[in-house]
Amino acid sequence: MSPLAAALAATHAWFEVNSGWAPPDVETMADWAVEGACRAPDDCWVSLRGTCPHGLVSWQVVLDDLVELDGGRSPGVRAG
């Protein structure tokens, strides 16, 4: 398993024990993409497709994974 895949799995495990989270809206994701950075679900500021010091991936990675799992049918920001 790649380090990013392991961090994505850790993020999904984090979701299971941390309630009250919700993905950022499309406008927020677009603003972050312009900066080349993003928040992780635990609110760490990381590179757009990075991992925080706590082992969680950015929201962009989470949303990209959901789009891939859904066969590309889900809305979301997928910056280059």
TADADA-V232074 format. One record per residue. N is the residue number from 1. RES is the residue in one small letter. PHI is phi as a letter, one per 30 degrees, with the letter a starting at -180 (* if undefined). OMEGA is omega in radians with two decimals (NA if undefined). D_CENTER is the distance of its C-alpha to the mean C-alpha in whole Angstrom. Layout:
{{N,RES,PHI,OMEGA,D_CENTER} {N,RES,PHI,OMEGA,D_CENTER}}
//
This chain:
{{1,m,*,3.13,18} {2,s,d,3.09,16} {3,p,e,3.13,15} {4,l,d,3.11,11} {5,a,d,3.10,12} {6,a,d,3.12,13} {7,a,d,3.08,10} {8,l,d,3.08,8} {9,a,d,3.10,11} {10,a,d,3.12,12} {11,t,d,3.10,9} {12,h,d,3.05,10} {13,a,d,3.10,13} {14,w,d,3.11,12} {15,f,e,-3.09,12} {16,e,d,-3.09,15} {17,v,c,3.12,17} {18,n,b,-3.12,15} {19,s,d,3.04,16} {20,g,i,3.14,16} {21,w,d,3.04,12} {22,a,a,3.13,11} {23,p,d,3.09,8} {24,p,d,3.10,9} {25,d,d,-3.06,12} {26,v,e,-3.13,13} {27,e,d,3.11,15} {28,t,d,3.12,13} {29,m,d,3.12,10} {30,a,d,3.10,13} {31,d,d,3.13,14} {32,w,d,-3.12,12} {33,a,e,3.09,12} {34,v,d,3.13,16} {35,e,d,-3.11,15} {36,g,i,-3.11,13} {37,a,b,-3.02,11} {38,c,a,2.99,8} {39,r,c,2.92,8} {40,a,c,-3.14,6} {41,p,e,3.10,7} {42,d,d,3.05,10} {43,d,i,3.03,11} {44,c,d,3.09,11} {45,w,c,-3.05,11} {46,v,b,3.05,10} {47,s,d,-3.01,10} {48,l,e,3.12,8} {49,r,b,-3.05,7} {50,g,c,-3.13,8} {51,t,b,-3.14,9} {52,c,d,3.13,11} {53,p,d,-3.14,14} {54,h,c,3.06,14} {55,g,j,3.12,12} {56,l,c,3.11,8} {57,v,d,3.09,5} {58,s,d,3.06,4} {59,w,e,-3.14,2} {60,q,d,3.11,4} {61,v,d,3.12,4} {62,v,e,-3.10,3} {63,l,d,3.07,5} {64,d,d,3.14,7} {65,d,d,3.12,8} {66,l,d,3.10,9} {67,v,d,3.14,11} {68,e,d,3.14,13} {69,l,d,-3.11,14} {70,d,c,3.12,15} {71,g,i,3.10,17} {72,g,i,-3.08,16} {73,r,c,-3.09,17} {74,s,d,3.08,14} {75,p,d,3.09,14} {76,g,l,3.12,11} {77,v,c,3.12,11} {78,r,b,-3.11,11} {79,a,d,-3.11,12} {80,g,e,NA,15}}
//
